[in-house]
């Protein structure tokens, strides 16, 4: 239960501070939610500590943009930082959102200036086929590029096209900016995106993403 988990996290924070603190809390919005339920969940997560930033995971059983809009309203009303989260994979095919779902999430978060993060299934930089699950996995460089493009004003179809691109050669990442199919977006927009938009992604892998980035020439 969210309340019990929040209470345990609050106890940990109180006992361990300053050696260890809880800075961010994730909570999943239940199916059949309403705005009041989102507000209660946000308040519960925020109760851990004054400095905790709650990120609420968006379910896929309804309109993702509408849910993002509701989260943004709750965060604005709370007068404290918060954000949205989208799960991009798991152990079964139904855990993987479609490219249009991810695009709708990114554009909606960007339109409402709501920080967001994505987790699960993002083991490699570029979108690719998983032979074990027999499906396409999202790439975290795709998502970063799509997020930057959204902040530059790209529409949903363009953002979805970036998310769906499986060609490593379509992407370039350097100190000069991000390039997708010849279109460059500068470091200022990237900085804004990383500060106020796509603030984090999660993966159960560490070495593999780093090795992939080095192979693509993004890291030395």
LINPE-V474317 format. One record per backbone hydrogen bond with DSSP energy under -1.0 kcal/mol. CO is the residue of the C=O (numbers start at 1). NH is the residue of the N-H. E is the energy in kcal/mol with one decimal. If there is no record, write none. Layout:
co=CO nh=NH e=E
co=CO nh=NH e=E
This chain:
co=1 nh=5 e=-2.3
co=2 nh=6 e=-2.7
co=3 nh=7 e=-2.3
co=4 nh=8 e=-2.2
co=5 nh=9 e=-2.3
co=6 nh=10 e=-2.5
co=7 nh=11 e=-2.2
co=8 nh=12 e=-2.1
co=9 nh=13 e=-2.6
co=10 nh=14 e=-2.5
co=11 nh=15 e=-2.1
co=12 nh=16 e=-2.6
co=13 nh=17 e=-2.0
co=16 nh=19 e=-1.5
co=16 nh=20 e=-1.3
co=23 nh=53 e=-2.2
co=25 nh=55 e=-3.0
co=27 nh=57 e=-2.9
co=34 nh=38 e=-2.1
co=35 nh=39 e=-2.4
co=36 nh=40 e=-2.3
co=37 nh=41 e=-2.3
co=38 nh=42 e=-2.6
co=39 nh=43 e=-2.4
co=40 nh=44 e=-2.2
co=41 nh=45 e=-2.4
co=42 nh=46 e=-2.6
co=43 nh=47 e=-1.0
co=45 nh=48 e=-1.2
co=49 nh=52 e=-1.1
co=53 nh=25 e=-1.8
co=54 nh=83 e=-2.1
co=55 nh=27 e=-2.0
co=56 nh=85 e=-2.1
co=57 nh=29 e=-2.0
co=63 nh=67 e=-2.0
co=64 nh=68 e=-2.6
co=65 nh=69 e=-2.3
co=66 nh=70 e=-1.9
co=67 nh=71 e=-2.5
co=68 nh=72 e=-2.7
co=69 nh=73 e=-1.9
co=70 nh=74 e=-2.1
co=71 nh=75 e=-2.8
co=72 nh=76 e=-2.4
co=73 nh=77 e=-2.2
co=74 nh=78 e=-2.1
co=83 nh=56 e=-2.3
co=84 nh=117 e=-1.8
co=85 nh=58 e=-3.1
co=86 nh=119 e=-1.8
co=92 nh=95 e=-2.1
co=93 nh=96 e=-1.8
co=98 nh=102 e=-2.2
co=99 nh=103 e=-2.4
co=100 nh=104 e=-2.3
co=101 nh=105 e=-2.0
co=102 nh=106 e=-2.6
co=103 nh=107 e=-2.6
co=104 nh=108 e=-2.0
co=105 nh=109 e=-2.5
co=106 nh=110 e=-2.3
co=107 nh=111 e=-2.7
co=108 nh=112 e=-1.7
co=109 nh=114 e=-3.0
co=110 nh=113 e=-1.3
co=115 nh=84 e=-2.2
co=116 nh=199 e=-1.8
co=117 nh=86 e=-1.9
co=118 nh=202 e=-2.4
co=119 nh=88 e=-3.5
co=121 nh=123 e=-1.3
co=124 nh=140 e=-1.6
co=125 nh=141 e=-2.0
co=125 nh=142 e=-1.4
co=128 nh=137 e=-3.5
co=130 nh=134 e=-1.6
co=130 nh=135 e=-1.4
co=135 nh=130 e=-3.7
co=137 nh=128 e=-1.7
co=139 nh=143 e=-1.9
co=140 nh=144 e=-2.2
co=141 nh=145 e=-2.7
co=142 nh=146 e=-2.8
co=143 nh=147 e=-2.3
co=144 nh=148 e=-2.4
co=145 nh=149 e=-2.5
co=146 nh=150 e=-2.3
co=147 nh=151 e=-1.9
co=148 nh=152 e=-1.3
co=149 nh=154 e=-2.5
co=150 nh=153 e=-1.4
co=155 nh=159 e=-2.4
co=156 nh=160 e=-2.8
co=157 nh=161 e=-2.1
co=158 nh=162 e=-1.9
co=159 nh=163 e=-2.1
co=160 nh=164 e=-2.1
co=167 nh=170 e=-2.0
co=168 nh=171 e=-1.7
co=170 nh=181 e=-2.5
co=172 nh=179 e=-2.7
co=174 nh=177 e=-1.5
co=177 nh=174 e=-2.2
co=178 nh=185 e=-2.9
co=179 nh=172 e=-1.9
co=180 nh=183 e=-2.1
co=183 nh=180 e=-2.2
co=185 nh=178 e=-2.3
co=186 nh=190 e=-1.5
co=187 nh=191 e=-2.7
co=188 nh=192 e=-2.1
co=189 nh=193 e=-2.5
co=190 nh=194 e=-2.7
co=191 nh=195 e=-1.6
co=192 nh=196 e=-2.7
co=193 nh=197 e=-2.2
co=197 nh=116 e=-3.3
co=197 nh=199 e=-1.6
co=200 nh=118 e=-1.4
co=206 nh=210 e=-1.5
co=207 nh=211 e=-2.8
co=208 nh=212 e=-2.6
co=209 nh=213 e=-2.4
co=210 nh=214 e=-2.2
co=211 nh=215 e=-2.3
co=212 nh=216 e=-2.0
co=213 nh=218 e=-2.3
co=213 nh=219 e=-1.1
